[in-house]
Amino acid sequence: MMAADLAAVIWLYTFGAWLDHDSKLTATATLGGHHYIVLTAAATAFLILATVAILTDGFTRTTRPLTIAKTAACILSLTGLAALLLAALIGRLLFGPLRP
């Protein structure tokens, strides 16, 4: 989830504005043209998961509040992951196979 969050942050920072304004099809990858919301959600989830990973020694020792924080961050990560998957599908539709 952390890797998907980081990929979504980088991808949305780079191409978010273009996806918002290019067409309605590409705007679906940014929740209807709101790439800043998806970018913020993915960055927040990444930071929470990174903090919880440090506090729990790599998710091996945990407490109830840290488990709740980890679960909430994973749920929040789904927005970034969904946006990343939608962008991959849209890229496939727009550009077709990327073979030489």
KOLMAR-624194 format. One record per atom (N, C-alpha, C): residue in one letter; x, y, z. Coordinates in steps of 0.1 Angstrom, whole numbers, plus 5000, padded with zeros to 4 digits. Layout:
# residues N
AXYZ ...
//
This chain:
# residues 100
M500849885000 M500050005000 M500950135000 M502050125007 M502950245008 M503550274994 A503850164987 A504450184973 A503350244964 A502150194965 A501050254957 A500750394960 D500850424973 D500550564977 D501650654972 L502950614973 L504050694968 L503950714953 A503650604946 A503450614931 A502350714927 A501250704935 A500050794932 A500450934935 V501150964945 V501551104948 V502451154937 I503451084933 I504351124922 I503551144909 W502751044906 W502051044893 W501051164893 L500351184904 L499351294904 L499951434905 Y501151444911 Y501851574912 Y502251604897 T502651504890 T503251524876 T502051544866 F501151464866 F500051464856 F498651504860 G498551534873 G497151564878 G496351664871 A497051784869 A496351894863 A495851854848 W496751784841 W496451744828 W495251644828 L495251554837 L494151464838 L492851534842 D492951634850 D491651704854 D491051774842 H491851834833 H491251924823 H491251864809 D491851744807 D491951694793 D490651644788 S489951554796 S488651504792 S487951454804 K486651424802 K485951364813 K486351224816 L486851154806 L487351014808 L488651014817 T489551104814 T490751114823 T490451174836 A489451254837 A489051314850 A488551204860 T488051094855 T487650994864 T488750934873 A489950934867 A491050884875 A491450984887 T490951104886 T491251194897 T489951234904 L489051144905 L487751164912 L486951284907 G486851284894 G486051384888 G486751524886 G488051524885 G488751644883 G489251704896 H489451634906 H489951684919 H491251614923 H492251634915 H493551554918 H494151594931 Y493951714936 Y494551754949 Y493951674960 I492751644959 I492151564970 I492751424970 V492951364959 V493551224958 V494951234962 L495651334958 L497051354961 L497251374976 T496451454982 T496551474997 T496151345004 A495151275000 A494751145006 A495951045005 A496551034994 A497650934992 A498850975000 A499151105001 A500351145008 A500051125023 T498851155028 T498551145042 T498550995046 A498050905038 A498050765041 A499550715041 F500350765032 F501750715031 F502450765044 L502250885048 L502850935061 L502450855073 I501150825074 I500650755085 I501250615085 L501250545074 L501750415073 L503250405076 A503950515072 A505450515075 A505650535090 T504850625096 T504950645110 T504650525118 V503550455115 V503150335122 V504150225120 A504750215108 A505850115106 A507050135115 I507350265117 I508550295126 I508150265141 L506950305145 L506550285159 L506250145162 T505950055152 T505649915155 T506749825151 D507949875148 D509049785144 D508649705132 G508249775121 G507849705109 G506649625110 F505649675117 F504349615119 F504349485126 T505449465135 T505449335142 T504949345156 R505149465163 R504549485176 R503649605175 T502449585179 T501449685178 T500549695190 T499849815191 T498849835201 T497549865194 R496449875202 R495149895196 R495150035189 P495550145194 P495550265187 P496350265174 L497550195174 L498350185162 L497650095151 T496949995156 T496249905147 T495049985140 I494450065148 I493350155142 I493950255132 A495050315136 A495650405126 A496150335113 K496650215115 K497150145103 K495950105094 T494850065100 T493650025092 T493050155086 A492950265093 A492450385087 A493350435075 A494650425076 A495550455066 A495350365054 C495150245056 C494950145045 C493650175037 I492650215045 I491350255038 I491550375030 L492250475036 L492550605029 L493450575017 S494250475017 S495150445006 S494350394994 L493250344996 L492450284985 L492050394975 T491950524979 T491650624969 T492850644959 G494050644965 G495250664956 G495450534948 L495150424953 L495350294945 L494250294934 A493050334937 A492050334927 A492350434916 A492850544920 A493250644910 A494350594901 L495350524907 L496450474900 L495950364890 L495150274894 L494650174886 L493750224874 L492950324877 L492150394867 L493050464857 A494050524861 A494950594852 A495650484843 A496050374849 A496650274841 A495750214830 L494450194834 L493450154824 L493150254813 I493050384817 I492850494808 I494050504798 G495250494804 G496450494795 G496450384785 R496050274789 R495950154780 R494950184769 L493850244773 L492750264763 L493250374753 L493850484759 L494250594750 L495450564741 F496450494746 F497650474739 F497850334733 G496950234737 G497050104732 G498250034737 P498649924731 P499849844735 P501049924733 L501949924742 L503250004741 L504349914736 R504149854725 R505249764720 R505849834707 P507149814705 P507749874693 P507349804680 
//
